[in-house]
Amino acid sequence: MSAIPDRFRGYVSERLDDRVERGVRDLSAADLPDGEVEVRVAWSSVNYKDGLATRFDGKVARISPLIPGIDLAGEVVKSSDPSFSVGDRVLANGYDLGVARHGGYTEYQRLPAAWTVPLPAGLTDRDAMSIGTAGFTAAMGVAALEARGLAPERGPVLVTGAAGGVGRMALAILAPRGYEVWAATGKADEAERLTALGAAGVLAREDVTAEASRPLESARWAGAIDAVGGPTLPYILRTLQTGAAVAACGNAGGAVFATTVLPFILRGCALLGMDSVTMPIEERRALWARLGGDLRPRDLGEDATEVTLDTLDGALDGVVEGRARGRWVVRVGA
């Protein structure tokens, strides 16, 4: 017997012939997918993919109607899997959540146990969603670069899209670890906030998207986290130090880019793809544990803006339209 009540609220996006209808609806336990772990959702967050999932031209949602929300945190109310007990605090992100399976914008949700992560010690539900998929992706990038030998003494690190969710989180993780981090953004009014987060300097968008006449330039960056895509990757690749790498984790600027093989064959550089969706669960749990420890972002949650299911529309539109300033967290539970 389910522990989920007969009626509860959720935010639903439904694709019709020529539009998407979205908003809060009354739901029942029968509306939710199967899963071994039943969760009372306390918090979720707003990510770029969430915004796309609620747009007619977003090309993200794979079912309709859909409860969006690619991450969630809350309390277990029932579990048929011995790994989780009633009262446990848990979170989930990635896999098909909020895309091909109902996600976090609902007061209750069922999860596969193989997708469920114990809430790390030192994090509250709100903390975890202030990190969310954006922070998790940033942490993936930092961990991957350090696994290849990146260390503060190697030199400066570049973060592009630094005013967005992934970029700000990358900066907030790297700076406390002793890195000289340079932030690139198209939002000039964000420079002061990025410096307060620990940026050693701020570059304008034009600095990292300009075309060059040479395939290689002065080797400047010991590593980079690119949350933009298309227009920034050519610059990063031709300015990486020998043996350095860039962790690519976004396409807000476009999915297509043009470069040469020279950074790879003359400097031994690497382009590392960050896929936060399909990471195996044991690796996912281990990385989340680090986000509660050595990878915990600076000033976690202090610049997060809270919204509710009833006020989600503006945040979902804002994240797609580039109006994000820090993170939006969603207070789902009462």
N, C-alpha and C positions, 0 to 999 in steps of 0.2 A: 504494500500500500504506500502511495506517495505521501511525502511530508509537505508537498507543495499545496497551498490553499486552492480552493475552487476558483477564486477570482483574484487577480492581481493586475498590475499595470506594466505595460511595456511600450517602447517606442518602435513603431513599425513603418517600414518603407515598402510600398507596393507599386510595381510598375504596371501602368495601364497602357492603352493603345498609343497615346502620344504624350504621356506625362508620368511623373511619379507622385503619388499621394503619400504623405508621411505625417506622422504625428502619434500621439499617445492613444493607445487602445486598451480596453479591458481584455485580458487573456485568461486562459485556463490551463491547467496542467497538461491537458491533451494537446495544446498548441506547441508544446516543447518537444524537442527530439529525445530519443532514448539516451540513457547514460547511467553509469553506476553511481555517480556522485551528484546529489542534489544540493544546490547552493542558494542561500539567500544573498543576493548581490547587494553589496554596500556601495561600491564605487566602480566607475569605469573611466574612460578618457576619450578624448577626441583626437583622432589621427587623420592624416591625409586620406588614407584608404577609406576611413569611415565616411568622410565627406563625399568621395567618389561613389561609394555604395548607395548613396541616397539621391544621386543625380541621374536623369534620364540618359545622359550621354557618358556616364561614368565608367562603363565597361568593367565593373568590378563585381557587382552582385550576381550570383549564379543561381539564386532561387528567388521567387517572389510569391507571396510576401516574405520579407526578411526583417528580422530583428537585427539591426546593425550592432556594431561595437566589437572591435577585434581584440579587446582585452577586458578583464573583469577581476574583481577581488571581493571576497565575502566569506560567509560562514557556512560550513557544511551542516545541513539539516537532516540528511539521511545519506547513507553509503552502503552499498552492497559489496564494496571492495574493502578488504581488511587493511589496506594501506591508509585509509581515511576514516575518521570517527566523527560523530556528531559533535559540533563545537569547534572543530579544527578551522583555522583560518587558512584560506587557500587563494590562489590566483590562477589565471589561465590567459595565454595569448598565443597567437599563431595558429597553425594548422588551418582548418576551414572556418574557424570562429568568425562570425560576422560577415561571411562572404558566401559560403555554400552551406552553412549551418547557422542557426540562430545564435546571436552573440550576446554582448554584455548589457545592452540597454533595456533591461527588464529586471523586475524585482526578484524573480526567481529564474534559475537556469539549471539544466541538467548537463553534466559534462562526462565524457569518457574518463575513467581513472587515468588512462595513459596520456591524457592531455593536462592533467591537474598537477599544480605545483604547490607544495607547502609554502605558506607565507614565510619569507626569511626572517630570522631573528633580527630585531632592530628596525624592522619596517612595520608601519601600520598599513591598513588597507589603502588609506589615502596616499601614503608615501609610495606604495607600489604602483598606484595609478598615476601619480605625478611622474613616475618613471615611465610606466606603460611600455607599449611597443616601441615608441620612439627612443626612450632611454635604453631599452633592451638592445635595440639595433645599434645604438651608439656604443654600448658596452661590448657587443660582438666585434665591432670594428677595432676598438682599443685592444681587446684580448688577442685578436688575430694579428695586429701589427706587432704587439709585444712578443707574441710567439715566434715572429720572424726576426726578433732581435732589437726592435725599437726600444730605446731607453732615453731618459732625459739628456744624457750626455752626448747623444748622437746629433742633437741639433733641433731646430725649430720644426713644429708640426703645424700643418695647415688644416683648418676646418672650413669647408664651404657651406653655404646655406646656414650660417651660424645663428641667424635670428629665428630659424624654424625649430621645430621640436627636436629632431635628431641632432642638428648642429649645436644647439644650446646645451643639450645633454652631453654631447661629446666634449665640449669645452669644459663643462662642470665636472666631468670625470678626469680629464687630462690635467687641468691646472693644479688640482690638489696633489697630483702625483709628481709634481715638480717639472712638468714640461713647459717649454716656451711655446705657447700656443698663439697662432695668428688666426684671426677670424675674418672670413670673407662674407660680405653681405651686400645685398642691393638696397638695404634700408639704412640710410645714413643716420637716421635718428636713433638707431639702436646702438651706436658706438659706445655711448656711456654705459649702458647696461652690460654690454659684452665685456668691456674693460673691468667692470665691477665683478663679473664672474671669473675673471682671471686672464683675459686676453692680453697678451703682450703688445699687440698691435691689431689694427683693423684695416682690411683692404676693401676697396670698393669693388662692386661687381665687374666693372670695366677692367680692373687690374687682372682678373682671373679668367676673362672670356675673350680678351683681345687676340686677334690672329697674329701669327709670327711668321717671319720669313725663313726662320731656321727650325729644323726639326728638334734640335736640342738647344737649351739655353743654360745659363749658369746654374749649377746644381745647388739648390737652396734648401729643399725640404727633406728632412729625415723620414717623414711619413706624412700621410694625409688621410682625412676622412671626408669623403665627398658625398654630400647629401643633395646634390643638385642634378648631376648627370650631364647630358649632352654637351653644353658649351664650356664646362669647366674642366672636364677630364683631359682634353688635349694640353691645356696649360699645365696641369698638375704633372702629367707624364713627362713633359719635356723639361721640367724643372726639379724633378726628384734627384736626390743624391744617389750615388752608385749603391746598388743593393737595396734601395728603399722600396716601399710599397704604398699603394693607395687602396683604402677600403671603400668600395663603391656601394652605396646603400640608398640611393634615391634617384628619381627621374623627374622631379618637379620642373626642371629646365628642359627636359626632352630626353627621348630614349636613344637618339642617334648621335654618334660623334665620329670625327675623323682624326686619325693620328697616323704615325708611322711605326715601323717595327724597331726603330733605332733606340728608344728608351729601354727596350727589352733586350736587345742583342749587344748594345754597346755599354749600357750601365747596369744590366742585370735587374732592372726594375720589375715589379709585379703589380698586376691589377687583381685585387681580391674581391670577389663578389660576396656580399652579406645577405644571406637568405634567412630572415628571422621566422619564416613560415614553417619550414620543414625540419628545423633542428631537432634531433632526437631528444626524447624527454629527459634522459639522464643528463645529457649535456645542458639542456635548458634549465633543469633544476640546479645544476652546479653554477651556471652563470647567474641565475637569480640569487643564489646564496652569496655570490661575490658582490652583487649589487646592494646587498645589505651590509657588506663588509668593506673590502679594500677598493671596490669600484663604486662605492656610494657617491652619488653626485653632490657637489658643493651646494649649500643652501637649498636642499631638496624641498620642493613644494612651496617655497616662499613666494615665487612669482606666478604660481598657478591660479587661474581664474576658475571659480566654481560655477557650474551650471547644473540644472536639473533636467529630468526628462521633459518637463514642460517648456524649458528654455533652450533646448538643444539646437533648434533650427539655425539660429544666428551663428553658433560656433561651427556647425557643419559647413555652412556656406563660407564662413570666414577662413577656415583652414584651407579650403580649395582656392580661394581668391587671394591668398597670400597675406591675410590680415592677422595671422597668428602672432601674438607677442607672449612668448613663453608657452606654457601648457594650459589647455582647458581640461579640467577634471570634472567628472559627472557624478554628482551625489545621487545615487539611485535609490538606496534604502532610506527609510525614515530616520 
